[in-house]
Amino acid sequence: MVRKIVLILLSLIYSIEKSHSQDYFPENDGVKTSNQPYNVFINATIIVSPDKKIEKGILIERDGIVVEVGKNIEIPKNSILHDKTGQYIYPSFIDLYSNFGIRKAESSTRTGRSSQYNPNREGFYWNDHILSDYNSINDYSFDPVKSKKLREAGFGIVNAHRENGIHRGTGSLIALSDIHTDNYRIIKSKSTEFYSFKKSINSAQSYPTSVMGAMALLRQFFFGYRMV
């Protein structure tokens, strides 16, 4: 009996020591705890739907997802409060295909009747109509007049790009807010890639001459990209 009790005690001591023993392979690559607070917007006029409006409402958001919307709702303990007195919160459309705020491309100044086969840009892709190196955010400037018109039409965010070329480079996701700076408005500077069957106006390069040729050019581009 005594031997059995001793074995049990030794087993408990071993378990305790093991649970508090040193980690032979510690992970020092960052904070181990994950803090995901709730963002709680209070005192705002919340437009839930065309026929439902909440005065001095509460909207709870966490990790980009709206958790709850109402008036007399319980606020979680792990919350950051944002007082939106006098402001509105409403759902809006996202324009996925826009040129909002992006400077237009300039037409080619080349003259002459002979066809152009060689590229104008040295060190880039062999065809001037593939502009995969272009980032629209470099030519972006917020336009408050167009922003107001888009908001009045029900849009709150635009995915803007430059309408030029067969591969048009990257677009930018921009919030249509007049009261914030670009640090807040630019949600993502490189959000998407854009394509078309229309050639770039920057170049007079003759190829491609058809929709089928544009499709072939894109296939060549992506095949070459995978081979690199």
C-alpha positions in Angstrom: 0.0 0.0 0.0 2.8 2.4 1.0 4.7 1.5 -2.2 1.6 2.3 -4.3 1.1 5.7 -2.6 4.8 6.5 -3.2 4.5 5.6 -6.9 1.4 7.9 -7.2 3.3 10.8 -5.5 6.3 10.3 -7.7 4.0 10.3 -10.8 2.4 13.5 -9.7 5.7 15.2 -9.1 7.0 14.1 -12.5 3.9 15.5 -14.2 4.2 18.8 -12.4 7.9 19.1 -13.2 7.2 18.1 -16.9 4.5 20.8 -17.2 6.9 23.5 -15.9 10.0 22.2 -17.6 12.1 24.3 -20.0 11.1 24.3 -23.7 14.1 22.9 -25.6 12.8 24.4 -28.9 11.4 27.8 -28.0 9.7 29.9 -30.6 10.8 33.5 -30.6 9.3 34.6 -33.8 6.6 36.9 -32.4 4.0 37.4 -29.7 2.3 34.2 -28.8 -1.0 35.8 -27.7 -3.4 37.0 -30.4 -5.3 40.1 -29.5 -8.3 40.7 -31.8 -10.4 43.5 -30.2 -13.8 44.5 -31.3 -14.3 47.9 -32.9 -17.5 49.5 -31.6 -18.9 52.5 -33.4 -21.3 54.4 -31.2 -23.8 57.4 -31.5 -23.9 57.1 -35.3 -27.0 57.3 -37.5 -26.9 53.8 -39.0 -28.8 53.1 -42.3 -29.5 49.4 -42.2 -31.8 49.3 -45.2 -33.9 51.8 -47.3 -36.7 51.5 -44.7 -34.7 51.1 -41.5 -32.7 53.8 -39.8 -31.2 53.7 -36.3 -30.5 57.0 -34.5 -27.5 56.9 -32.1 -27.0 53.3 -33.0 -24.2 50.9 -32.2 -22.2 48.8 -34.8 -19.8 46.1 -33.6 -17.0 45.0 -36.0 -14.3 42.4 -35.5 -11.7 41.2 -38.0 -13.5 42.9 -40.9 -16.9 41.4 -40.2 -19.9 43.2 -38.8 -20.9 41.2 -35.7 -24.0 43.1 -34.5 -25.9 46.3 -35.3 -28.5 47.9 -33.0 -29.3 50.4 -30.3 -29.4 48.8 -26.9 -26.9 46.0 -27.4 -24.2 44.7 -25.0 -20.6 45.9 -25.8 -18.0 43.2 -25.5 -15.2 43.8 -22.9 -12.4 43.6 -25.4 -13.6 46.6 -27.4 -12.2 49.9 -28.8 -14.9 52.6 -28.9 -15.2 55.0 -31.8 -17.6 57.9 -31.2 -19.4 58.8 -34.5 -21.7 61.5 -33.2 -23.2 63.4 -36.1 -21.9 60.9 -38.7 -23.6 58.2 -40.8 -22.9 54.6 -41.3 -24.5 52.9 -44.3 -24.0 50.0 -46.7 -22.7 50.8 -50.1 -21.8 49.4 -53.5 -18.2 48.6 -54.6 -17.3 49.7 -58.2 -15.0 46.9 -59.3 -14.2 48.5 -62.7 -13.3 52.2 -62.4 -10.8 54.8 -63.5 -11.5 57.0 -60.5 -8.6 59.4 -59.7 -6.1 57.8 -62.1 -4.4 60.0 -64.6 -5.1 59.1 -68.2 -2.5 57.7 -70.5 -1.0 60.0 -73.1 -1.3 59.0 -76.8 1.7 58.1 -78.8 3.3 61.0 -80.7 4.8 58.7 -83.4 4.1 59.8 -87.0 4.5 57.9 -90.3 2.7 55.3 -92.2 5.1 52.4 -91.7 4.1 49.8 -89.1 6.0 49.7 -85.8 7.3 46.3 -84.7 10.0 47.1 -82.2 9.0 48.2 -78.6 9.4 51.8 -77.5 10.4 50.8 -73.9 13.8 49.2 -73.5 14.2 46.7 -70.7 10.6 45.8 -70.5 8.4 43.2 -72.2 8.9 42.8 -75.9 5.4 44.1 -76.7 4.4 47.6 -75.7 0.8 46.6 -75.1 1.8 44.4 -72.1 2.1 46.9 -69.2 2.3 44.5 -66.3 5.0 46.7 -64.6 2.5 49.6 -64.3 1.0 50.4 -60.9 -2.0 52.7 -61.0 -1.4 54.0 -57.5 1.6 55.9 -58.9 -0.8 58.1 -61.0 -3.6 58.4 -58.3 -5.0 61.6 -57.1 -8.2 61.9 -55.1 -11.0 63.7 -56.9 -13.6 65.1 -54.4 -16.1 66.1 -57.1 -16.3 62.6 -58.7 -16.2 61.1 -55.2 -19.4 63.0 -54.2 -21.2 61.9 -57.4 -20.3 58.3 -56.8 -21.4 58.4 -53.2 -24.7 59.9 -54.3 -25.1 57.0 -56.6 -24.6 54.6 -53.7 -20.9 53.7 -54.1 -18.5 53.8 -51.1 -15.4 52.0 -52.6 -13.9 51.8 -56.0 -11.4 49.5 -57.6 -9.6 52.0 -59.8 -7.1 51.4 -62.7 -5.8 53.0 -65.8 -7.6 52.0 -68.9 -4.7 51.4 -71.2 -3.1 48.3 -72.7 -3.9 44.7 -73.0 -2.3 43.9 -69.7 -3.0 47.1 -67.7 -1.0 46.4 -64.6 -2.5 46.7 -61.1 -5.5 48.5 -59.8 -6.1 50.2 -56.3 -8.9 49.8 -53.8 -9.9 53.3 -52.7 -12.6 54.5 -50.2 -14.6 57.5 -51.3 -14.2 59.6 -48.2 -13.7 63.4 -48.3 -13.0 63.8 -44.6 -9.9 61.5 -44.5 -6.4 61.5 -46.0 -5.1 59.0 -48.4 -3.5 57.1 -45.5 -7.1 56.1 -44.7 -8.7 56.1 -48.1 -6.2 53.7 -49.8 -7.4 50.3 -48.6 -5.0 48.4 -50.9 -2.5 50.0 -53.3 -2.2 46.8 -55.4 -5.6 45.1 -55.3 -6.1 43.5 -58.7 -4.7 43.0 -62.3 -6.6 44.3 -65.3 -6.8 43.0 -68.8 -8.5 44.0 -72.1 -8.4 43.3 -75.8 -7.5 47.0 -76.6 -4.0 48.0 -77.3 -2.1 50.7 -75.4 -2.4 54.3 -76.8 1.2 54.9 -75.7 2.6 52.9 -78.6 2.0 52.5 -82.3 3.3 48.9 -82.2 1.2 47.0 -84.8 0.8 43.6 -83.1 -1.7 42.4 -82.2 -4.3 43.3 -84.8 -7.3 41.3 -83.6 -9.0 40.0 -80.5 -7.5 36.5 -81.3 -4.1 38.1 -81.5 -4.6 39.8 -78.1 -5.6 36.4 -76.6 -2.5 34.8 -78.1 -0.3 37.6 -76.7 -1.7 37.1 -73.2 -1.0 33.4 -73.5 2.5 34.0 -74.6 3.0 36.4 -71.7 1.8 34.0 -69.0 3.6 31.0 -70.5 6.9 33.0 -70.5 6.2 34.1 -66.9 5.8 30.5 -65.7 9.0 29.5 -67.5 11.2 32.2 -65.8 
